[in-house]
Amino acid sequence: MELRLDSRTTQEAIAQAAELLEHRRLVLVFGDRLTLSALAIAEPIKPSLVGAATTEDEGLELVLRTQPDLLICSSDLETGYGPVLLKRVKAELPTCQLLIVLERETKALVREALDAFADGVIFKSSLGTGRGDLIGALHTLADGGVYYPAEIRRLAAAAPQPDLPPLVEELTQRELDVAAAVARGLKSNAIADLLGISLETVKTHVGNAMDKLGARDRTQMAVTALLYGLIDPLD
């Protein structure tokens, strides 16, 4: 595949990335040093980058020292593991948004990324293909949503998870509708328009769904609903 760096599509993607990362503090952790170096010197990323590393422990130390609001990491690292790094960052700095790039397109790896409550999950194979997953993820995360493309959602909900405890209380259909919309990356205003209900009603349904699923935020709610198979991943 020829990558036309001067194409209109590529230039638009570069401009969008620069706008979405403006005023953000970013840490990159990738096991592949070539990929890490290429991202670190990329024009849209360089102004926002406060640190880069190749291992799990170095990545956590960087996050704790620089206090970024966005971490982008790969699933495979030189030492350690991307999903484990996400869990450690979530425990130490819950305000940091987490975007993981998966090296393999398997249900097991998607499950690990969602178990770590990644705010965004994309496949490495989608980068540079024009599908727009990276730009889509940056845009949705900047708006405070979660980014799980259809294939990620499909793999996450491909079959019931046998190790999950039974639900304490079933969700109502409206709560399920709202959880599905959150999993698609929609914000409360968009959900209200989609379902024809008020913004306050959306917030009530979100709060109820979070309580019933034992989730502390919208990301955990969406992930838990997917892993329990409660929502249609392609809806």
N, C-alpha and C positions, 0 to 999 in steps of 0.2 A: 504494500500500500504506500503510495506517495503522499507524504504529508505536506500540503501546500501552506507554508507559514504565511504567505502573502494573500491567501484567499480571504474573501469577505467574511465567511463563516468563522474562520480562525481569528481574525482581527476582532470580530464582534465578541467572541468568547473571551479573548484577552481583556477587552474593555469591561465586560461584565464582571469578570473575576476581580479586576482591580477595584471596581466600584463596590462590590460586595465585601471585599476584605478591608476596605478603607476604614481606618479608626479601630481595627480589630488587632488583638495580640494573638499571634499564631505560633504554635510549636509543631514541628514535623518530626515524626519518628518512623523511619523506614529501614528495613533490614538491608535492602538493596542500595548500596552506596551511590551507584550511578543514578538511580531514580531520585534519591534524596538530593544529590548535588544538582540535578537538573531542575527539580522543583525549587530548591533554595535560591537559585539565581534567576528564576523566571520573573519577569518584570511585574506581573500582577501580585506576586507573593512576597518578593524581597522586602518591600517597605513595611509589611506587617509582621515579618518573621522575627521572633525574639529568641529562637533557639532551635537546634536540630540535633538529632541523635540517631543511633542505629540499634540501641539495645533497650530492653525493658527498664532496667535500673537507671540508666542514664536519662531515659525519657521521663521517668517519674521525678528524678532529681531536678530536671529542667522545669517541669511543670510546677513543682513546689517552689522553686527559686524565682521563676519569672511570672507566675500567676497569670497565664494566658486565659483568654475567653474561648479559644478554639484549639483543639488538638486534632490533627490528622495523622493517622498512623496506618501502617500496613499490618496484615495479620501475621506475617512471618518477619521475625526480627533476627539480628545476628545472634543475640542470646535473649532468652525470654520469649514471650508470646504476646501478640497484639491484644487479643481479648482479655488476657490477664492484666495487661497494662491499663486497659480501660476500666476494669473493676477497681484497680488500685487508685486511679485518678478520681473516679466517681466517689470513692470513700473519703479521699483527702480534700478534693476540691470540687464539690458537687455543682458549682456554678459554671464549670468549664464544659462547653459543648464538645461532644465526641463524634468524630467521623472516621470510620474505618474502611480501608480499601482491602477487599478480600482477594487473596491470590488464587483460591480455588473455588469453584462454583458448586459447592456441595451443601446438602441440607445440614450436615453436622457442623460445618464452619459457620453457616448462617445462624444456626441455633446458638453457637458459642458467642457470636457477636451480639445477638439480641439478649442473651442471658447476662451480658455485661452492660446492658441498657445503653447501647450506642444510640446516639441521636440520629445518626445517618449511617447507612450501610450501602456500599456500592462495590461492584466487581472491577478488578483491575482491567479486565478485558474490555470494559466499556470506555476506558480513557482513550481519548484521541479518535474515537470512531464516529463522532458527530451525534451520538445519542444524547449528549448533554447531561450525563449523570452528575459529573462534578459540579458544573454550573448550577444544575437543579438542586443539588444538595446544599451548596453554598447559599443559594437564594432562599430555600426553605428554612435552613437553620438561622439565617439572618432575620427571618420573620418570626422565629421562635417555634417553628414546627419541627416535625420529625420527617426524615426522608428515607423511605423504604420503597424502592421501585417495585413494580408488579412482580418481577421474578423473585426478588427477595421475599416479598410477602407470600408468594406461592410456596416457596421452599420452607418458609417458617411454619406454615399451616398445612403442610403436605399430609400430615397424619397426627392424630392425637398423641400427646406426650405422656407416656406411662408413669413418669416420675413426678408428675405434678399432683399436689394434694387436691382433694375435692373442693369445689367452691363453697364458701360459707353461705352465700346467697346468690341466686340467679339474677342476671341482669335483665331489665325490661327491654323490649324491642327498641324503644327510643334510645336507651342507654347504649345498646349495641350499635345502633345507627351512628351515634355520635362517636363511639370508640372507633368504628370503621373509618369515619371521616378523618379523625385525628391520625390514624395509621397511614392515611393517604397524604398526610402533610398539610391538611386544611387547618386554618386558624378559626377561632370562634365566630368571627363575622361571616366568613365564607360558609361555615357549617349552618349558621342561622339562615342564610339565604338559600342554601341547598335544601334544607329540611322545612323551610317555611315556618320557623319558630323564632321567638325572640332571643336576643343575645343572653339575657338573664336565664332563660330556660336552658340554653346550651350550657352555660356555666353550672347550672344545677345538675344537669345530666352528667357532665364531666366529673363533678365532685362525687356524685353518687356512684358512678362507675369506678372511680379511683378507690373509694371506700370498700366497695364489694370485692375488688381485685387486690386489695392490700397494696396499692401503688402510691408512691409519694409524689409523683409528678405525671405529666401527660405522656412522657416517653415510656415510663414503666407501665402505664395503663395500656398504651397501644401494644407494647411488646407482650404483655401478659395476655391480652385478648387474642393476639395472634397465636401464641404458643398453646393456649387452651383450645384453639380451633373455634372460637366463638364468633368470628367474623369472616366473611367471604374475602379471601386475600386479593381477589381480582375485582371486587365490587367498586 
